[in-house]
């Protein structure tokens, strides 16, 4: 599979047979910009904030996954698990859905705007995680230290940080911490990639933190 980061919490995953799964597309108001002709077969949105649910940007027919439960689309198994955008059971910022996708035999977990660490029931419900797409910047989500705890709870082989300060955000970036804070707190090795391309055969060679560059 290939994993491409478009900034914030938006990723495109392309399976070995060409199925495209887009996660949390945003309005072009953050400093990031989605490709003009972006297309996908499956679009998953973790919650209904404009920097995560701008599905009208997609220039193709697609299946929209927007909630909890189990789904099977284009051969991709998807599990949506209810969590919250804050530490107060959603009172301040509402609900958030964590998705666990089974793609090419690999479990890819996208945490959306997770606002809290997990309890044992949630860890069990989410299930096995090989690749974890994890918010780390704080401000609107868990911060670097809570992100390390969630990483340890789900125990993935590969962690891909998201929702942190980058140059593209401009002054808005001051609302988030840099990815370096998470890397330092994690104690893991980090490598940069333009795009992550791996399979179930070689995933262990990418173990640690994979920082995807926005371009």
N, C-alpha and C positions, 0 to 999 in steps of 0.2 A: 504494500500500500504506500501511497504518498500522502503526506500531511503538509499542508501549506497554511501559514498564518497570515491573516489579513489585518491584524491589529485588534486591540481590545480583547474580546472573547470569541472572535470570528475565525473559524477554521474551515478549510475544505479538505475532506479526505476522499481520495480516489482509490477504490478497491482494485484488485488485480484484474478484474474483468470490466473495469471502467465505470462502475457505479459511483456517482458523485454525491457525497453527503456534506451539506453545508450547515454549520452551526452558528447560531446567534448573529445573523447579518445586522448591520447597523445603518442608520442614516449618516450621510456624509457630512457630519457636523462636529466631528471630534478632532479633525486633523488627519485622520485616516481616510482612505478612499477605496471603495470596492471597485473591482474591474467593471467597466461599463457594460460588458456583455456577459456577465456572470450567469452561469446556468448550473442547475443541480437536479438530481433525481429525488433526493430527500432533503428537506429543510427542517431542522429541529431548533426550536426556540425555548430557552430555559425560563423566561418570564416576559411579561409584557411591558418592558421599558424600551424606549425608542433606539437605544444603542444595542439592543439584543433581538428585536423582533421585526426588523424592516424587510418583510418578505416580498414587498412589491418591487424590490430591487432585482429579483431573480427573473431572468429573461427566458424562462422555459416552463413547461408544465412540471409539477413536482408534487410529492406527497408532503403535507405539513404535519409534523409531529409536535404537539404542543400540550404535553401533560403526562400524567402518570399512567402506568400500566405496561403491558407487553405488546410489542408490535413486530410484524414480520413484513418488510417491504424490500422488493428487489433482491431477495435473498439475504438481507441484513437483519439480524435479530437486534431488537432495541428494547431496552428496559428503562422506563422513566420512574424515578423515585422522588417523592415529595420531600423537600427540605425548605429552608427559609433564607431570606435575604438579609436577616439580621440575627442577633442573639436573643430576641424576645418573641420567638415563635411567630414572626411575621408581623407583629403589631406595628412596627415602624415602616418597614419596606415591603412587606408582603411575602408571598411564597416564591420558591425557586425550585426548578426541577433539575436533578442530576440525571444525566443519561449515560447508560452503559451500552455501547454498541459492540456487537460481535462481527468483526470484519476480517475476512481472510484468516479466520481462526484466532484472531487477536482481539482481546477485550480493551476497547478504548473508552475511557470514562471522561466525560465533559462535565465539569462542576458548575457551570453557569456562574451566577453571582452568589455563590455560597457565602453565608454570613456567620457561620458557626462551625465548631468542630463536630465530629460525629459521635453518636453513641453506638453501643454494640449492635443494637437492632438495625440501625441504618447501615452499618458496615456489612452486616449479614445480608441485608436486602439488596444492596448495591452489587455484592458478589465479587468474583475475581476481577482484578484490574491489572492489565499489562502495561498500558500507557495511560497516564493521568494528565489531563489538561486542567491546570489548577490556577485559580486566581491567587495572586501573591502580594498585590500592591496596597492593600488596606484602603481606608477611606470609605469605600462603598461595599467592600467584601472583607473576608478574612485577611489579616495582615501576614507578614512573612513568618511570624512565629506560630500562629495558628495553622498556616499553610503547611509548615513542617510537621505539625501534629497530625493533620489530615493525611499527609503523605505517608507517615508511619502507620496510620490506621489502615490505609488501603494497600500499602506495601506493593506498589507497582515496580516494574523493571525500569521504566522510563518515565520521567516527569517533564512535562512541557509547561513552563510558566506562562501566564497570561494576565491581562488586566493590571498592568504596572506602567510606570512612567517611561515614556520614550520621547525622543526629540520631536516626532511627528505630532504629538499632542500639544506642543507649545506651552502656553501658560497653564492650560488645563492639566498638564502633567504634574504640576505642583500638588495636586490633590492626591497623588499616588506616590508610593515609594518606588525606588528603582529595583530592578530584578536582583542586583548585587546583594541587597539585604537578605533576600531569601536564600540565595546561593550560599552566603556566609553562614547563615543560621542552620542550613541543612547539613553542612559538612561533607557534601557530595561533590564529585567532579562534575564540572559543567563544560559543555562544548557548544559552539555555535554552528548553526546550519541555515542555509537559505531555504531548504525544503528537506523534510525528513522522508527518506525512502527506505523501508525495511520490510521484513517478512517474519513469519514465525520461526524461520530457520536461523536468522541472524540477529534477532531482536536483542539478545544478551550482549552483543557487541556494542550496543548503544546505551547500555545501563548507565544510570545517573540522570543528570539534568540536561535536556536538549533545549537550548535557547534558539528559537526560530527568529530570524531577522525579518523585520518589516521592510518591504521595498515598494 
